[in-house]
């Protein structure tokens, strides 16, 4: 399928004869694949090796589960493919893994991540650790679950962006922006940033404007 542009993968099997030695993996080029969606796979060990076997130079959208792939593994795949992702969906990532990948995502416009922007982020982001001006084209951030507002403000300060839409898919009907973070967001807006923060609580039919609710008078 040399002209394939989209692929959703939801099943893997090793296909190896236990009496034969495993083949030496050689990465396979696919020059036209643009969107690759890797669903939750039963064979974790095989899934972990999957990106090691691929070179996808035309890829612009990747959806995967980072339980099977470390940041180092994904970084090696991106370096090898020399692709420019505009959409990244990680169904099981965490904030520090994202920061490790950020320098390799200069074209990223849309990021969808689970709710690991929460209590596991115990310290602010330090620009000297990961470099400044990361994710320069990020425009849309979707988060599933809990969120650390401090982390988000720190992330925005490291991104040379002025417009960002943040949407949170949450189960907590009492989700709000704390006073300190609301003040920091307010300062960003006064300095020319355009930031929109919406939330859809499960069971509700309309989005909430969290920033409007938390705006300091």
C-alpha positions as CSV (number, residue, x, y, z in Angstrom):
1,X,0.0,0.0,0.0
2,X,2.5,2.6,-1.1
3,X,-0.1,5.3,-1.4
4,X,-1.6,4.8,2.1
5,X,-2.1,8.2,3.8
6,X,-4.0,7.1,7.0
7,X,-3.6,4.1,9.2
8,X,-5.4,2.9,12.4
9,X,-3.7,0.0,14.1
10,X,-5.6,-1.8,16.9
11,X,-4.1,-5.3,16.8
12,X,-0.7,-6.9,16.7
13,X,0.7,-10.4,16.8
14,X,4.3,-11.4,16.8
15,X,4.0,-13.8,13.9
16,X,7.3,-15.5,14.8
17,X,8.1,-19.2,14.8
18,X,9.5,-20.0,18.3
19,X,11.9,-22.5,16.6
20,X,13.5,-19.8,14.5
21,X,15.7,-16.9,15.6
22,X,14.0,-13.5,15.5
23,X,14.7,-11.5,12.3
24,X,17.0,-8.5,12.5
25,X,14.7,-5.4,12.5
26,X,15.3,-3.0,9.7
27,X,13.3,0.2,9.7
28,X,10.7,0.4,6.9
29,X,10.2,3.6,4.9
30,X,6.6,4.6,4.1
31,X,6.7,7.9,2.2
32,X,3.0,8.9,2.0
33,X,1.6,8.0,5.5
34,X,0.3,11.2,7.1
35,X,-1.9,10.1,10.0
36,X,-1.0,7.1,12.2
37,X,-3.4,6.1,15.0
38,X,-2.0,3.3,17.3
39,X,-4.8,2.0,19.5
40,X,-4.3,0.2,22.9
41,X,-2.5,-3.0,21.9
42,X,-2.5,-6.3,23.8
43,X,1.1,-7.2,22.9
44,X,3.0,-4.6,24.9
45,X,6.5,-5.8,24.0
46,X,5.7,-5.8,20.3
47,X,4.0,-2.5,20.4
48,X,7.1,-1.0,22.1
49,X,9.2,-2.1,19.2
50,X,6.7,-0.8,16.5
51,X,8.1,2.8,16.1
52,X,11.6,1.4,16.0
53,X,10.6,-0.4,12.7
54,X,9.2,2.7,11.0
55,X,10.4,5.7,9.1
56,X,7.5,8.0,8.2
57,X,8.8,11.3,6.7
58,X,5.3,12.6,5.7
59,X,3.7,12.0,9.1
60,X,1.8,15.0,10.4
61,X,-0.5,13.3,13.0
62,X,0.4,10.7,15.5
63,X,-1.8,9.1,18.2
64,X,-0.2,6.5,20.5
65,X,0.1,5.2,24.0
66,X,3.3,6.1,25.7
67,X,3.0,3.1,28.0
68,X,4.6,1.2,25.1
69,X,7.0,3.8,24.0
70,X,9.4,5.8,26.1
71,X,10.2,9.5,25.3
72,X,13.6,8.3,24.0
73,X,12.0,5.8,21.7
74,X,9.6,8.4,20.3
75,X,12.4,11.0,20.0
76,X,14.5,8.5,18.0
77,X,11.5,7.8,15.7
78,X,11.0,11.5,15.1
79,X,14.6,12.1,14.4
80,X,14.8,9.1,12.1
81,X,11.6,10.1,10.2
82,X,12.5,13.9,10.0
83,X,8.7,14.5,10.0
84,X,6.9,17.6,11.1
85,X,4.0,16.7,13.4
86,X,1.2,19.1,13.6
87,X,-1.0,16.9,15.8
88,X,0.1,14.7,18.7
89,X,-2.2,12.6,20.8
90,X,-0.7,10.6,23.7
91,X,-3.4,8.7,25.7
92,X,-1.1,7.9,28.6
93,X,1.7,10.5,28.7
94,X,2.9,12.7,31.5
95,X,4.1,16.3,31.7
96,X,7.8,15.5,31.9
97,X,7.7,13.1,29.0
98,X,6.1,15.9,26.9
99,X,8.9,18.3,27.9
100,X,11.5,15.8,26.7
101,X,9.8,15.6,23.3
102,X,9.0,19.3,22.9
103,X,12.3,20.3,21.2
104,X,11.4,17.8,18.4
105,X,7.9,19.3,17.9
106,X,8.5,22.7,16.3
107,X,5.5,22.4,13.9
108,X,3.0,21.1,16.5
109,X,-0.3,23.0,16.5
110,X,-2.6,20.6,18.3
111,X,-1.7,18.6,21.4
112,X,-4.0,16.2,23.2
113,X,-2.9,14.7,26.5
114,X,-4.3,12.8,29.5
115,X,-4.8,14.3,32.9
116,X,-1.2,14.0,34.0
117,X,-0.8,17.8,34.1
118,X,-1.9,17.4,37.7
119,X,-0.5,16.5,41.1
120,X,2.5,14.7,39.7
121,X,4.0,18.0,38.6
122,X,5.4,19.2,41.9
123,X,7.8,21.9,40.7
124,X,7.8,24.7,38.1
125,X,9.3,24.2,34.7
126,X,12.8,25.6,34.4
127,X,13.6,26.9,31.0
128,X,17.3,26.1,31.3
129,X,16.4,22.4,31.6
130,X,14.6,22.1,28.3
131,X,15.4,25.3,26.4
132,X,13.3,28.3,25.7
133,X,10.8,28.9,22.9
134,X,9.5,25.4,22.8
135,X,6.3,24.4,20.9
136,X,6.4,27.7,18.9
137,X,3.3,26.8,16.8
138,X,1.0,25.3,19.5
139,X,-2.5,26.7,19.2
140,X,-4.8,24.1,20.7
141,X,-4.3,22.0,23.9
142,X,-6.8,19.3,25.0
143,X,-6.4,17.7,28.4
144,X,-8.4,14.8,29.8
145,X,-8.7,14.9,33.6
146,X,-6.8,16.8,36.3
147,X,-4.7,19.8,35.4
148,X,-2.0,21.9,37.1
149,X,-2.6,25.5,36.3
150,X,0.9,26.4,37.5
151,X,2.3,24.0,35.0
152,X,0.2,25.5,32.2
153,X,1.3,29.0,32.9
154,X,5.0,28.0,33.1
155,X,4.5,26.1,29.8
156,X,3.0,29.1,28.1
157,X,5.9,31.3,29.3
158,X,8.3,29.0,27.5
159,X,6.3,29.0,24.3
160,X,6.7,31.9,21.9
161,X,3.0,31.9,21.2
162,X,0.4,34.6,21.7
163,X,-2.9,32.6,21.1
164,X,-3.8,29.4,22.8
165,X,-7.1,27.5,23.3
166,X,-7.1,25.1,26.2
167,X,-9.9,22.7,26.5
168,X,-10.3,20.3,29.5
169,X,-12.5,17.1,29.4
170,X,-13.1,16.6,33.2
171,X,-15.2,14.6,35.5
172,X,-15.0,17.1,38.4
173,X,-17.9,19.5,38.3
174,X,-16.1,21.8,40.8
175,X,-13.1,22.4,38.5
176,X,-11.9,26.0,38.7
177,X,-8.8,28.1,38.2
178,X,-7.2,29.0,41.6
179,X,-6.8,32.7,42.4
180,X,-3.0,32.8,42.0
181,X,-3.1,31.1,38.6
182,X,-6.0,33.3,37.5
183,X,-3.9,36.3,38.3
184,X,-1.0,35.0,36.3
185,X,-3.3,34.3,33.3
186,X,-4.7,37.8,33.7
187,X,-1.1,39.2,33.6
188,X,-0.4,37.2,30.4
189,X,-3.6,38.6,28.7
190,X,-2.6,42.2,29.7
191,X,0.7,41.6,27.9
192,X,-1.0,40.6,24.7
193,X,-1.7,36.9,25.0
194,X,-5.0,35.6,23.8
195,X,-5.9,32.6,26.0
196,X,-9.2,30.8,26.2
197,X,-9.8,28.1,28.8
198,X,-12.9,25.9,28.4
199,X,-14.1,22.8,30.2
200,X,-16.7,20.1,29.4
201,X,-17.8,18.3,32.5
202,X,-19.0,14.8,31.7
203,X,-22.7,14.7,31.6
204,X,-23.0,18.3,30.6
205,X,-24.0,19.4,27.1
206,X,-22.2,22.8,26.9
207,X,-18.7,24.0,27.6
208,X,-17.8,26.2,30.5
209,X,-15.6,29.2,30.1
210,X,-13.3,28.6,33.1
211,X,-11.3,31.8,32.7
212,X,-14.4,33.9,32.7
213,X,-15.6,32.2,35.8
214,X,-12.2,32.8,37.5
215,X,-11.5,36.3,36.2
216,X,-10.3,38.7,38.9
217,X,-12.5,41.8,39.1
